[in-house]
Amino acid sequence: MFSGIEHTAIAARDSQALADWYLGLFGFRIVYSSGTNPPVYMLKAPDGTMLEILPAEGGQVSEYKTKQAGIRHLAFTVTDFAAAYHYLEKRGIVFFEIREAATMKLAFFRDPEGNILHLMWRPQVLN
């Protein structure tokens, strides 16, 4: 009956600028735009997952604490960890934590609004 998560939403202080950042850096494409000011967008990743960017009504992004309540990060699946890392690094992304083990490689960074993202590589898909 349930087949997955259709999308995740980020409330942004500048929804247009944040959508542009995801479009330009990760190859997402716009599949919906509200046409309002400020706009609401649905962005689709190359693998079909979606991200909603909507205008925030206030508040601040919290500091990174792994076990703080709420959604903590978005993880980007990569097939070549080193290539993805260097691609982002060349575009000014600053990584604040890197973890490596036999079963995974992670590199944490923030989007322009301070939301936590990370690269995610695994030698095999978890089942």
MOPAC internal coordinates of N, CA, C and O (Angstrom, degrees):
PM7 1SCF
backbone

  N    0.0000 0     0.00 0     0.00 0    0    0    0
  C    1.4463 1     0.00 0     0.00 0    1    0    0
  C    1.5314 1   110.55 1     0.00 0    2    1    0
  O    1.2310 1   119.45 1   138.56 1    3    2    1
  N    1.3307 1   118.66 1   -41.44 1    3    2    1
  C    1.4551 1   121.96 1   179.05 1    5    3    2
  C    1.5249 1   108.23 1  -103.37 1    6    5    3
  O    1.2310 1   120.48 1   -48.86 1    7    6    5
  N    1.3318 1   116.69 1   131.14 1    7    6    5
  C    1.4634 1   118.76 1  -174.01 1    9    7    6
  C    1.5215 1   114.43 1  -115.62 1   10    9    7
  O    1.2310 1   119.39 1   174.45 1   11   10    9
  N    1.3268 1   118.78 1    -5.55 1   11   10    9
  C    1.4563 1   119.67 1   179.04 1   13   11   10
  C    1.5103 1   112.04 1   153.76 1   14   13   11
  O    1.2310 1   121.12 1     7.19 1   15   14   13
  N    1.3022 1   115.46 1  -172.81 1   15   14   13
  C    1.4633 1   121.95 1   177.48 1   17   15   14
  C    1.5219 1   107.25 1   -98.27 1   18   17   15
  O    1.2310 1   119.98 1   -57.89 1   19   18   17
  N    1.3258 1   117.64 1   122.11 1   19   18   17
  C    1.4582 1   122.52 1  -175.75 1   21   19   18
  C    1.5224 1   111.42 1   -72.32 1   22   21   19
  O    1.2310 1   120.46 1   138.33 1   23   22   21
  N    1.3390 1   116.73 1   -41.67 1   23   22   21
  C    1.4555 1   119.61 1   176.87 1   25   23   22
  C    1.5184 1   110.52 1  -163.74 1   26   25   23
  O    1.2310 1   121.58 1   -14.63 1   27   26   25
  N    1.3031 1   114.58 1   165.37 1   27   26   25
  C    1.4581 1   123.69 1   172.30 1   29   27   26
  C    1.5270 1   106.35 1  -118.77 1   30   29   27
  O    1.2310 1   120.22 1   -34.72 1   31   30   29
  N    1.3273 1   117.18 1   145.28 1   31   30   29
  C    1.4597 1   120.63 1  -177.96 1   33   31   30
  C    1.5242 1   110.99 1  -114.01 1   34   33   31
  O    1.2310 1   121.28 1   -36.85 1   35   34   33
  N    1.3240 1   115.15 1   143.15 1   35   34   33
  C    1.4606 1   122.33 1   173.61 1   37   35   34
  C    1.5224 1   107.65 1  -123.24 1   38   37   35
  O    1.2310 1   120.55 1   -55.53 1   39   38   37
  N    1.3255 1   116.56 1   124.47 1   39   38   37
  C    1.4584 1   121.41 1   173.41 1   41   39   38
  C    1.5266 1   107.11 1   -86.25 1   42   41   39
  O    1.2310 1   120.70 1   -57.07 1   43   42   41
  N    1.3357 1   116.27 1   122.93 1   43   42   41
  C    1.4655 1   121.72 1  -172.51 1   45   43   42
  C    1.5207 1   112.01 1  -118.82 1   46   45   43
  O    1.2310 1   121.23 1   -36.52 1   47   46   45
  N    1.3189 1   115.26 1   143.48 1   47   46   45
  C    1.4667 1   119.45 1   174.23 1   49   47   46
  C    1.5264 1   110.27 1   -64.29 1   50   49   47
  O    1.2310 1   119.83 1   146.64 1   51   50   49
  N    1.3306 1   117.94 1   -33.36 1   51   50   49
  C    1.4723 1   123.63 1   176.98 1   53   51   50
  C    1.5307 1   107.26 1  -132.44 1   54   53   51
  O    1.2310 1   120.68 1   -90.08 1   55   54   53
  N    1.3286 1   116.31 1    89.92 1   55   54   53
  C    1.4663 1   120.67 1  -174.57 1   57   55   54
  C    1.5291 1   112.03 1   -64.10 1   58   57   55
  O    1.2310 1   119.89 1   144.85 1   59   58   57
  N    1.3202 1   117.81 1   -35.15 1   59   58   57
  C    1.4652 1   120.67 1   178.62 1   61   59   58
  C    1.5260 1   111.15 1   -64.34 1   62   61   59
  O    1.2310 1   120.49 1   130.64 1   63   62   61
  N    1.3354 1   116.68 1   -49.36 1   63   62   61
  C    1.4674 1   120.60 1  -178.39 1   65   63   62
  C    1.5277 1   111.20 1   -64.40 1   66   65   63
  O    1.2310 1   120.09 1   139.05 1   67   66   65
  N    1.3323 1   117.43 1   -40.95 1   67   66   65
  C    1.4573 1   119.39 1  -179.18 1   69   67   66
  C    1.5255 1   110.86 1   -67.88 1   70   69   67
  O    1.2310 1   119.87 1   138.55 1   71   70   69
  N    1.3247 1   117.86 1   -41.45 1   71   70   69
  C    1.4651 1   120.76 1   176.45 1   73   71   70
  C    1.5268 1   110.19 1   -60.31 1   74   73   71
  O    1.2310 1   120.22 1   136.08 1   75   74   73
  N    1.3221 1   117.19 1   -43.92 1   75   74   73
  C    1.4682 1   120.60 1   178.70 1   77   75   74
  C    1.5219 1   111.30 1   -59.52 1   78   77   75
  O    1.2310 1   120.04 1   141.20 1   79   78   77
  N    1.3307 1   117.53 1   -38.80 1   79   78   77
  C    1.4622 1   122.13 1   179.69 1   81   79   78
  C    1.5302 1   110.77 1   -62.63 1   82   81   79
  O    1.2310 1   120.31 1   132.34 1   83   82   81
  N    1.3389 1   117.00 1   -47.66 1   83   82   81
  C    1.4697 1   120.87 1   179.09 1   85   83   82
  C    1.5320 1   110.95 1   -65.49 1   86   85   83
  O    1.2310 1   120.20 1   141.37 1   87   86   85
  N    1.3237 1   117.23 1   -38.63 1   87   86   85
  C    1.4627 1   120.56 1   178.84 1   89   87   86
  C    1.5233 1   110.74 1   -63.49 1   90   89   87
  O    1.2310 1   120.44 1   132.47 1   91   90   89
  N    1.3073 1   116.77 1   -47.53 1   91   90   89
  C    1.4535 1   121.30 1  -175.29 1   93   91   90
  C    1.5160 1   114.62 1   -72.57 1   94   93   91
  O    1.2310 1   120.29 1   143.69 1   95   94   93
  N    1.3121 1   117.04 1   -36.31 1   95   94   93
  C    1.4620 1   120.58 1  -173.66 1   97   95   94
  C    1.5273 1   113.62 1   -87.84 1   98   97   95
  O    1.2310 1   120.05 1   143.31 1   99   98   97
  N    1.3103 1   117.50 1   -36.69 1   99   98   97
  C    1.4608 1   120.92 1  -171.46 1  101   99   98
  C    1.5265 1   114.98 1  -113.46 1  102  101   99
  O    1.2310 1   119.64 1  -178.74 1  103  102  101
  N    1.3217 1   118.30 1     1.26 1  103  102  101
  C    1.4553 1   119.35 1   178.31 1  105  103  102
  C    1.5179 1   114.42 1    74.67 1  106  105  103
  O    1.2310 1   119.94 1  -160.20 1  107  106  105
  N    1.3148 1   117.72 1    19.80 1  107  106  105
  C    1.4611 1   120.63 1   173.63 1  109  107  106
  C    1.5275 1   108.10 1   -67.09 1  110  109  107
  O    1.2310 1   120.76 1   -17.03 1  111  110  109
  N    1.3140 1   116.16 1   162.97 1  111  110  109
  C    1.4645 1   120.20 1   173.27 1  113  111  110
  C    1.5244 1   108.98 1  -133.75 1  114  113  111
  O    1.2310 1   120.66 1   -27.25 1  115  114  113
  N    1.3186 1   116.35 1   152.75 1  115  114  113
  C    1.4642 1   121.38 1   179.71 1  117  115  114
  C    1.5234 1   108.82 1   -79.02 1  118  117  115
  O    1.2310 1   120.80 1   -54.20 1  119  118  117
  N    1.3390 1   116.08 1   125.80 1  119  118  117
  C    1.4643 1   120.47 1   174.68 1  121  119  118
  C    1.5278 1   111.35 1  -111.42 1  122  121  119
  O    1.2310 1   120.81 1   170.00 1  123  122  121
  N    1.3486 1   116.06 1   -10.00 1  123  122  121
  C    1.4713 1   121.17 1   175.27 1  125  123  122
  C    1.5204 1   108.61 1  -156.27 1  126  125  123
  O    1.2310 1   121.26 1   -43.33 1  127  126  125
  N    1.3116 1   115.19 1   136.67 1  127  126  125
  C    1.4665 1   122.34 1   171.65 1  129  127  126
  C    1.5242 1   107.13 1  -135.07 1  130  129  127
  O    1.2310 1   120.66 1   -49.59 1  131  130  129
  N    1.3293 1   116.35 1   130.41 1  131  130  129
  C    1.4663 1   120.79 1  -175.86 1  133  131  130
  C    1.5230 1   112.92 1   -69.98 1  134  133  131
  O    1.2310 1   120.10 1   156.16 1  135  134  133
  N    1.3241 1   117.42 1   -23.84 1  135  134  133
  C    1.4620 1   120.19 1  -176.16 1  137  135  134
  C    1.5145 1   113.14 1    75.45 1  138  137  135
  O    1.2310 1   120.28 1  -173.03 1  139  138  137
  N    1.3217 1   117.06 1     6.97 1  139  138  137
  C    1.4656 1   121.23 1   179.27 1  141  139  138
  C    1.5262 1   109.39 1   -93.68 1  142  141  139
  O    1.2310 1   120.98 1    -9.23 1  143  142  141
  N    1.3212 1   115.73 1   170.77 1  143  142  141
  C    1.4612 1   120.93 1   176.64 1  145  143  142
  C    1.5185 1   108.49 1  -126.05 1  146  145  143
  O    1.2310 1   119.25 1   -69.30 1  147  146  145
  N    1.3140 1   119.04 1   110.70 1  147  146  145
  C    1.4536 1   128.64 1     2.26 1  149  147  146
  C    1.5333 1   111.21 1   -76.14 1  150  149  147
  O    1.2310 1   120.67 1   -24.64 1  151  150  149
  N    1.3321 1   116.32 1   155.36 1  151  150  149
  C    1.4590 1   120.66 1  -174.79 1  153  151  150
  C    1.5275 1   114.82 1   -81.96 1  154  153  151
  O    1.2310 1   121.72 1   -21.29 1  155  154  153
  N    1.3215 1   114.31 1   158.71 1  155  154  153
  C    1.4585 1   123.85 1   168.58 1  157  155  154
  C    1.5242 1   105.73 1  -112.73 1  158  157  155
  O    1.2310 1   120.36 1   -44.67 1  159  158  157
  N    1.3376 1   116.92 1   135.33 1  159  158  157
  C    1.4624 1   121.64 1  -179.32 1  161  159  158
  C    1.5215 1   110.67 1  -126.83 1  162  161  159
  O    1.2310 1   121.43 1   -32.08 1  163  162  161
  N    1.3202 1   114.86 1   147.92 1  163  162  161
  C    1.4597 1   121.91 1   164.61 1  165  163  162
  C    1.5203 1   104.79 1  -113.59 1  166  165  163
  O    1.2310 1   120.95 1   -57.43 1  167  166  165
  N    1.3346 1   115.80 1   122.57 1  167  166  165
  C    1.4535 1   122.14 1  -179.39 1  169  167  166
  C    1.5210 1   108.59 1  -111.80 1  170  169  167
  O    1.2310 1   120.57 1   -41.89 1  171  170  169
  N    1.3271 1   116.52 1   138.11 1  171  170  169
  C    1.4617 1   120.44 1   179.95 1  173  171  170
  C    1.5253 1   109.16 1  -112.81 1  174  173  171
  O    1.2310 1   121.17 1   -49.50 1  175  174  173
  N    1.3286 1   115.36 1   130.50 1  175  174  173
  C    1.4575 1   122.68 1   177.80 1  177  175  174
  C    1.5266 1   109.36 1   -80.39 1  178  177  175
  O    1.2310 1   120.13 1   -17.88 1  179  178  177
  N    1.3337 1   117.36 1   162.12 1  179  178  177
  C    1.4653 1   120.01 1   178.23 1  181  179  178
  C    1.5318 1   114.21 1   -54.14 1  182  181  179
  O    1.2310 1   119.65 1   150.97 1  183  182  181
  N    1.3470 1   118.28 1   -29.03 1  183  182  181
  C    1.4707 1   119.96 1  -179.80 1  185  183  182
  C    1.5287 1   112.87 1   -87.88 1  186  185  183
  O    1.2310 1   119.88 1  -178.53 1  187  186  185
  N    1.3357 1   117.83 1     1.47 1  187  186  185
  C    1.4561 1   121.57 1   177.28 1  189  187  186
  C    1.5145 1   115.20 1    98.33 1  190  189  187
  O    1.2310 1   119.45 1   167.41 1  191  190  189
  N    1.3317 1   118.65 1   -12.59 1  191  190  189
  C    1.4598 1   119.71 1   176.90 1  193  191  190
  C    1.5307 1   109.04 1   -69.09 1  194  193  191
  O    1.2310 1   120.79 1   -24.80 1  195  194  193
  N    1.3252 1   116.10 1   155.20 1  195  194  193
  C    1.4615 1   119.23 1  -176.04 1  197  195  194
  C    1.5253 1   112.00 1  -126.04 1  198  197  195
  O    1.2310 1   122.40 1   -25.78 1  199  198  197
  N    1.3281 1   113.00 1   154.22 1  199  198  197
  C    1.4527 1   122.90 1   179.04 1  201  199  198
  C    1.5169 1   107.57 1  -132.17 1  202  201  199
  O    1.2310 1   120.63 1   -53.29 1  203  202  201
  N    1.3294 1   116.40 1   126.71 1  203  202  201
  C    1.4548 1   121.27 1   175.83 1  205  203  202
  C    1.5254 1   108.32 1   -96.41 1  206  205  203
  O    1.2310 1   120.49 1   -48.16 1  207  206  205
  N    1.3148 1   116.67 1   131.84 1  207  206  205
  C    1.4604 1   122.27 1   174.73 1  209  207  206
  C    1.5215 1   106.27 1  -115.27 1  210  209  207
  O    1.2310 1   120.61 1   -61.39 1  211  210  209
  N    1.3309 1   116.44 1   118.61 1  211  210  209
  C    1.4581 1   120.71 1  -178.29 1  213  211  210
  C    1.5186 1   110.17 1  -130.23 1  214  213  211
  O    1.2310 1   119.95 1   -22.65 1  215  214  213
  N    1.3426 1   117.70 1   157.35 1  215  214  213
  C    1.4641 1   120.18 1  -178.42 1  217  215  214
  C    1.5293 1   111.59 1   -67.82 1  218  217  215
  O    1.2310 1   120.94 1   -45.42 1  219  218  217
  N    1.3174 1   115.81 1   134.58 1  219  218  217
  C    1.4705 1   121.65 1   175.53 1  221  219  218
  C    1.5240 1   108.70 1   -80.69 1  222  221  219
  O    1.2310 1   121.27 1   -28.30 1  223  222  221
  N    1.3104 1   115.17 1   151.70 1  223  222  221
  C    1.4547 1   120.67 1   176.91 1  225  223  222
  C    1.5151 1   111.66 1  -103.86 1  226  225  223
  O    1.2310 1   120.06 1  -173.60 1  227  226  225
  N    1.3075 1   117.49 1     6.40 1  227  226  225
  C    1.4581 1   121.01 1   179.21 1  229  227  226
  C    1.5067 1   110.56 1   143.34 1  230  229  227
  O    1.2310 1   121.28 1     1.15 1  231  230  229
  N    1.3241 1   115.16 1  -178.85 1  231  230  229
  C    1.4580 1   120.76 1   179.03 1  233  231  230
  C    1.5077 1   111.84 1    91.95 1  234  233  231
  O    1.2310 1   121.46 1    -7.38 1  235  234  233
  N    1.3220 1   114.81 1   172.62 1  235  234  233
  C    1.4520 1   122.38 1  -178.93 1  237  235  234
  C    1.5242 1   109.45 1  -128.34 1  238  237  235
  O    1.2310 1   120.78 1   -28.16 1  239  238  237
  N    1.3074 1   116.11 1   151.84 1  239  238  237
  C    1.4590 1   121.20 1   173.22 1  241  239  238
  C    1.5196 1   107.41 1   -72.71 1  242  241  239
  O    1.2310 1   120.16 1   -44.58 1  243  242  241
  N    1.3211 1   117.30 1   135.42 1  243  242  241
  C    1.4629 1   120.69 1  -177.21 1  245  243  242
  C    1.5239 1   111.64 1   -78.92 1  246  245  243
  O    1.2310 1   121.21 1   -18.71 1  247  246  245
  N    1.3092 1   115.28 1   161.29 1  247  246  245
  C    1.4575 1   120.96 1   174.52 1  249  247  246
  C    1.5227 1   108.89 1   -67.44 1  250  249  247
  O    1.2310 1   120.76 1   -22.86 1  251  250  249
  N    1.3143 1   116.14 1   157.14 1  251  250  249
  C    1.4673 1   120.92 1  -177.52 1  253  251  250
  C    1.5193 1   111.10 1   -74.34 1  254  253  251
  O    1.2310 1   121.29 1   -62.73 1  255  254  253
  N    1.3153 1   115.14 1   117.27 1  255  254  253
  C    1.4538 1   123.04 1   171.70 1  257  255  254
  C    1.5175 1   105.06 1  -138.87 1  258  257  255
  O    1.2310 1   120.41 1   -63.37 1  259  258  257
  N    1.2969 1   116.82 1   116.63 1  259  258  257
  C    1.4586 1   122.77 1  -171.72 1  261  259  258
  C    1.5239 1   113.65 1   -50.40 1  262  261  259
  O    1.2310 1   119.90 1   139.94 1  263  262  261
  N    1.3099 1   117.79 1   -40.06 1  263  262  261
  C    1.4589 1   120.10 1  -173.50 1  265  263  262
  C    1.5295 1   113.56 1  -108.31 1  266  265  263
  O    1.2310 1   120.04 1  -161.78 1  267  266  265
  N    1.3261 1   117.53 1    18.22 1  267  266  265
  C    1.4609 1   121.04 1   175.45 1  269  267  266
  C    1.5270 1   108.33 1   -68.25 1  270  269  267
  O    1.2310 1   120.10 1   -33.59 1  271  270  269
  N    1.3223 1   117.42 1   146.41 1  271  270  269
  C    1.4609 1   121.34 1  -178.39 1  273  271  270
  C    1.5210 1   111.37 1   -60.48 1  274  273  271
  O    1.2310 1   120.97 1   -32.28 1  275  274  273
  N    1.3243 1   115.75 1   147.72 1  275  274  273
  C    1.4581 1   121.45 1   176.96 1  277  275  274
  C    1.5183 1   112.06 1   103.25 1  278  277  275
  O    1.2310 1   121.02 1    -2.40 1  279  278  277
  N    1.3190 1   115.65 1   177.60 1  279  278  277
  C    1.4563 1   120.98 1   178.30 1  281  279  278
  C    1.5170 1   107.97 1   -69.93 1  282  281  279
  O    1.2310 1   120.01 1   -50.36 1  283  282  281
  N    1.3274 1   117.59 1   129.64 1  283  282  281
  C    1.4665 1   121.62 1  -171.92 1  285  283  282
  C    1.5187 1   114.35 1   -98.06 1  286  285  283
  O    1.2310 1   119.95 1   148.79 1  287  286  285
  N    1.3248 1   117.70 1   -31.21 1  287  286  285
  C    1.4652 1   118.51 1  -178.02 1  289  287  286
  C    1.5248 1   110.81 1  -167.23 1  290  289  287
  O    1.2310 1   121.17 1   -13.17 1  291  290  289
  N    1.3216 1   115.37 1   166.83 1  291  290  289
  C    1.4542 1   123.27 1   169.15 1  293  291  290
  C    1.5182 1   106.50 1  -111.43 1  294  293  291
  O    1.2310 1   120.29 1   -46.50 1  295  294  293
  N    1.3146 1   117.05 1   133.50 1  295  294  293
  C    1.4640 1   121.30 1  -179.17 1  297  295  294
  C    1.5219 1   109.50 1  -109.49 1  298  297  295
  O    1.2310 1   120.81 1   -52.59 1  299  298  297
  N    1.3254 1   116.05 1   127.41 1  299  298  297
  C    1.4539 1   122.56 1   178.86 1  301  299  298
  C    1.5229 1   109.66 1   -96.75 1  302  301  299
  O    1.2310 1   120.13 1   -61.03 1  303  302  301
  N    1.3235 1   117.35 1   118.97 1  303  302  301
  C    1.4538 1   122.15 1   176.23 1  305  303  302
  C    1.5209 1   109.21 1   -69.37 1  306  305  303
  O    1.2310 1   120.68 1   -48.24 1  307  306  305
  N    1.3267 1   116.31 1   131.76 1  307  306  305
  C    1.4655 1   120.75 1   177.10 1  309  307  306
  C    1.5251 1   109.19 1  -129.83 1  310  309  307
  O    1.2310 1   120.91 1   -34.32 1  311  310  309
  N    1.3200 1   115.86 1   145.68 1  311  310  309
  C    1.4596 1   120.67 1   177.96 1  313  311  310
  C    1.5210 1   111.45 1   -90.38 1  314  313  311
  O    1.2310 1   120.30 1   155.00 1  315  314  313
  N    1.3303 1   117.03 1   -25.00 1  315  314  313
  C    1.4664 1   122.64 1   179.35 1  317  315  314
  C    1.5223 1   107.56 1  -131.29 1  318  317  315
  O    1.2310 1   120.64 1   -82.69 1  319  318  317
  N    1.3243 1   116.38 1    97.31 1  319  318  317
  C    1.4621 1   121.65 1  -174.61 1  321  319  318
  C    1.5250 1   111.71 1   -58.55 1  322  321  319
  O    1.2310 1   120.12 1   130.06 1  323  322  321
  N    1.3166 1   117.37 1   -49.94 1  323  322  321
  C    1.4732 1   120.76 1  -176.93 1  325  323  322
  C    1.5261 1   111.18 1   -61.20 1  326  325  323
  O    1.2310 1   119.93 1   136.40 1  327  326  325
  N    1.3215 1   117.74 1   -43.60 1  327  326  325
  C    1.4655 1   121.08 1  -179.95 1  329  327  326
  C    1.5284 1   110.89 1   -63.76 1  330  329  327
  O    1.2310 1   120.08 1   135.59 1  331  330  329
  N    1.3286 1   117.46 1   -44.41 1  331  330  329
  C    1.4645 1   121.06 1   179.43 1  333  331  330
  C    1.5243 1   110.70 1   -64.37 1  334  333  331
  O    1.2310 1   120.47 1   137.89 1  335  334  333
  N    1.3218 1   116.71 1   -42.11 1  335  334  333
  C    1.4616 1   121.99 1   179.05 1  337  335  334
  C    1.5312 1   110.10 1   -59.72 1  338  337  335
  O    1.2310 1   120.37 1   130.41 1  339  338  337
  N    1.3197 1   116.89 1   -49.59 1  339  338  337
  C    1.4661 1   120.77 1  -177.90 1  341  339  338
  C    1.5236 1   112.03 1   -68.52 1  342  341  339
  O    1.2310 1   120.09 1   144.39 1  343  342  341
  N    1.3221 1   117.44 1   -35.61 1  343  342  341
  C    1.4627 1   122.02 1   175.84 1  345  343  342
  C    1.5260 1   110.17 1   -57.46 1  346  345  343
  O    1.2310 1   120.59 1   130.57 1  347  346  345
  N    1.3336 1   116.47 1   -49.43 1  347  346  345
  C    1.4665 1   120.77 1  -179.38 1  349  347  346
  C    1.5248 1   111.51 1   -69.19 1  350  349  347
  O    1.2310 1   120.48 1   138.71 1  351  350  349
  N    1.3144 1   116.69 1   -41.29 1  351  350  349
  C    1.4583 1   121.09 1  -179.83 1  353  351  350
  C    1.5310 1   110.87 1   -59.61 1  354  353  351
  O    1.2310 1   119.93 1   138.85 1  355  354  353
  N    1.3202 1   117.74 1   -41.15 1  355  354  353
  C    1.4732 1   122.17 1   178.40 1  357  355  354
  C    1.5197 1   111.97 1   -65.37 1  358  357  355
  O    1.2310 1   120.22 1   159.25 1  359  358  357
  N    1.3200 1   117.18 1   -20.75 1  359  358  357
  C    1.4638 1   122.33 1  -179.56 1  361  359  358
  C    1.5226 1   111.92 1  -100.04 1  362  361  359
  O    1.2310 1   120.79 1  -163.10 1  363  362  361
  N    1.3282 1   116.10 1    16.90 1  363  362  361
  C    1.4589 1   121.12 1   173.03 1  365  363  362
  C    1.5110 1   116.48 1    89.31 1  366  365  363
  O    1.2310 1   119.71 1  -173.34 1  367  366  365
  N    1.3149 1   118.16 1     6.66 1  367  366  365
  C    1.4641 1   120.17 1   178.54 1  369  367  366
  C    1.5296 1   108.69 1   -73.08 1  370  369  367
  O    1.2310 1   121.47 1   -47.55 1  371  370  369
  N    1.3293 1   114.79 1   132.45 1  371  370  369
  C    1.4670 1   121.60 1   177.80 1  373  371  370
  C    1.5248 1   107.31 1  -107.54 1  374  373  371
  O    1.2310 1   120.82 1   -59.82 1  375  374  373
  N    1.3159 1   116.04 1   120.18 1  375  374  373
  C    1.4609 1   121.57 1   179.10 1  377  375  374
  C    1.5248 1   108.71 1   -87.94 1  378  377  375
  O    1.2310 1   120.60 1   -42.64 1  379  378  377
  N    1.3378 1   116.46 1   137.36 1  379  378  377
  C    1.4630 1   119.00 1  -178.52 1  381  379  378
  C    1.5223 1   113.41 1  -110.08 1  382  381  379
  O    1.2310 1   120.09 1   172.81 1  383  382  381
  N    1.3231 1   117.42 1    -7.19 1  383  382  381
  C    1.4661 1   119.99 1   176.74 1  385  383  382
  C    1.5191 1   108.43 1  -159.84 1  386  385  383
  O    1.2310 1   120.75 1   -43.44 1  387  386  385
  N    1.3128 1   116.17 1   136.56 1  387  386  385
  C    1.4626 1   121.90 1   177.37 1  389  387  386
  C    1.5283 1   107.17 1  -129.63 1  390  389  387
  O    1.2310 1   121.12 1   -44.94 1  391  390  389
  N    1.3306 1   115.47 1   135.06 1  391  390  389
  C    1.4686 1   121.13 1   176.88 1  393  391  390
  C    1.5222 1   108.08 1  -130.20 1  394  393  391
  O    1.2310 1   121.04 1   -44.12 1  395  394  393
  N    1.3198 1   115.62 1   135.88 1  395  394  393
  C    1.4644 1   120.04 1   177.21 1  397  395  394
  C    1.5229 1   109.84 1  -135.73 1  398  397  395
  O    1.2310 1   121.40 1   -41.28 1  399  398  397
  N    1.3241 1   114.94 1   138.72 1  399  398  397
  C    1.4620 1   122.76 1   175.40 1  401  399  398
  C    1.5214 1   106.61 1  -149.43 1  402  401  399
  O    1.2310 1   120.40 1    -5.45 1  403  402  401
  N    1.3117 1   116.84 1   174.55 1  403  402  401
  C    1.4628 1   120.13 1   179.58 1  405  403  402
  C    1.5300 1   111.67 1   -63.22 1  406  405  403
  O    1.2310 1   120.29 1   152.64 1  407  406  405
  N    1.3352 1   117.05 1   -27.36 1  407  406  405
  C    1.4606 1   121.21 1  -174.91 1  409  407  406
  C    1.5212 1   114.69 1   -99.69 1  410  409  407
  O    1.2310 1   119.98 1   176.10 1  411  410  409
  N    1.3512 1   117.65 1    -3.90 1  411  410  409
  C    1.4685 1   118.93 1  -178.75 1  413  411  410
  C    1.5199 1   111.53 1  -170.26 1  414  413  411
  O    1.2310 1   121.66 1   -19.52 1  415  414  413
  N    1.3377 1   114.43 1   160.48 1  415  414  413
  C    1.4622 1   122.76 1   169.97 1  417  415  414
  C    1.5207 1   106.43 1  -135.96 1  418  417  415
  O    1.2310 1   120.86 1   -46.91 1  419  418  417
  N    1.3452 1   115.96 1   133.09 1  419  418  417
  C    1.4584 1   122.26 1  -178.91 1  421  419  418
  C    1.5230 1   109.59 1  -130.77 1  422  421  419
  O    1.2310 1   120.48 1   -34.17 1  423  422  421
  N    1.3202 1   116.68 1   145.83 1  423  422  421
  C    1.4639 1   121.68 1   173.01 1  425  423  422
  C    1.5263 1   107.18 1  -142.50 1  426  425  423
  O    1.2310 1   120.71 1   -64.75 1  427  426  425
  N    1.3337 1   116.24 1   115.25 1  427  426  425
  C    1.4640 1   122.86 1  -175.50 1  429  427  426
  C    1.5233 1   111.49 1   -91.83 1  430  429  427
  O    1.2310 1   121.34 1   -37.34 1  431  430  429
  N    1.3386 1   115.05 1   142.66 1  431  430  429
  C    1.4612 1   122.46 1   177.23 1  433  431  430
  C    1.5246 1   108.36 1  -155.32 1  434  433  431
  O    1.2310 1   120.24 1    -0.90 1  435  434  433
  N    1.3179 1   117.15 1   179.10 1  435  434  433
  C    1.4696 1   121.40 1  -178.99 1  437  435  434
  C    1.5230 1   110.35 1  -123.20 1  438  437  435
  O    1.2310 1   121.40 1   -29.21 1  439  438  437
  N    1.3281 1   114.92 1   150.79 1  439  438  437
  C    1.4597 1   118.98 1   171.75 1  441  439  438
  C    1.5341 1   108.11 1   -83.13 1  442  441  439
  O    1.2310 1   118.86 1    -3.64 1  443  442  441
  N    1.3290 1   119.79 1   176.36 1  443  442  441
  C    1.4644 1   120.81 1  -176.30 1  445  443  442
  C    1.5256 1   115.31 1   -59.99 1  446  445  443
  O    1.2310 1   120.09 1   160.04 1  447  446  445
  N    1.3274 1   117.44 1   -19.96 1  447  446  445
  C    1.4655 1   120.66 1   179.36 1  449  447  446
  C    1.5233 1   111.95 1   -95.59 1  450  449  447
  O    1.2310 1   119.91 1  -179.75 1  451  450  449
  N    1.3302 1   117.78 1     0.25 1  451  450  449
  C    1.4534 1   121.36 1   177.20 1  453  451  450
  C    1.5127 1   115.08 1    95.74 1  454  453  451
  O    1.2310 1   119.73 1  -178.39 1  455  454  453
  N    1.3272 1   118.12 1     1.61 1  455  454  453
  C    1.4592 1   121.07 1   177.82 1  457  455  454
  C    1.5190 1   109.83 1   -69.34 1  458  457  455
  O    1.2310 1   120.74 1   -37.76 1  459  458  457
  N    1.3185 1   116.20 1   142.24 1  459  458  457
  C    1.4569 1   121.73 1  -176.14 1  461  459  458
  C    1.5287 1   109.95 1   -85.37 1  462  461  459
  O    1.2310 1   121.26 1   -50.10 1  463  462  461
  N    1.3195 1   115.20 1   129.90 1  463  462  461
  C    1.4547 1   123.61 1   177.44 1  465  463  462
  C    1.5123 1   107.98 1  -127.31 1  466  465  463
  O    1.2310 1   120.01 1   -18.25 1  467  466  465
  N    1.3265 1   117.58 1   161.75 1  467  466  465
  C    1.4556 1   118.17 1   169.11 1  469  467  466
  C    1.5127 1   111.52 1  -155.70 1  470  469  467
  O    1.2310 1   122.13 1   -27.61 1  471  470  469
  N    1.3171 1   113.53 1   152.39 1  471  470  469
  C    1.4514 1   120.93 1   172.24 1  473  471  470
  C    1.5165 1   106.90 1   -77.13 1  474  473  471
  O    1.2310 1   120.53 1   -34.75 1  475  474  473
  N    1.3308 1   116.59 1   145.25 1  475  474  473
  C    1.4606 1   121.33 1  -178.75 1  477  475  474
  C    1.5131 1   108.52 1  -135.68 1  478  477  475
  O    1.2310 1   120.62 1   -63.50 1  479  478  477
  N    1.3203 1   116.42 1   116.50 1  479  478  477
  C    1.4658 1   121.51 1   174.90 1  481  479  478
  C    1.5121 1   108.83 1  -124.25 1  482  481  479
  O    1.2310 1   120.95 1   -46.56 1  483  482  481
  N    1.3263 1   115.78 1   133.44 1  483  482  481
  C    1.4715 1   122.35 1   173.59 1  485  483  482
  C    1.5202 1   107.33 1  -132.43 1  486  485  483
  O    1.2310 1   120.04 1   -36.14 1  487  486  485
  N    1.3357 1   117.52 1   143.86 1  487  486  485
  C    1.4627 1   119.43 1   179.08 1  489  487  486
  C    1.5361 1   113.02 1   -67.49 1  490  489  487
  O    1.2310 1   120.88 1   158.88 1  491  490  489
  N    1.3270 1   115.92 1   -21.12 1  491  490  489
  C    1.4707 1   120.04 1   175.60 1  493  491  490
  C    1.5183 1   108.98 1  -150.52 1  494  493  491
  O    1.2310 1   121.05 1   -26.73 1  495  494  493
  N    1.2993 1   115.60 1   153.27 1  495  494  493
  C    1.4611 1   122.60 1  -179.75 1  497  495  494
  C    1.5171 1   109.71 1   -69.38 1  498  497  495
  O    1.2310 1   120.59 1   -42.40 1  499  498  497
  N    1.3396 1   116.48 1   137.60 1  499  498  497
  C    1.4735 1   120.42 1   175.53 1  501  499  498
  C    1.5200 1   109.02 1   -74.74 1  502  501  499
  O    1.2310 1   120.48 1   -40.68 1  503  502  501
  N    1.3012 1   116.68 1   139.32 1  503  502  501
  C    1.4650 1   121.11 1   177.58 1  505  503  502
  C    1.4935 1   111.35 1  -117.68 1  506  505  503
  O    1.2310 1   120.10 1   180.00 1  507  506  505

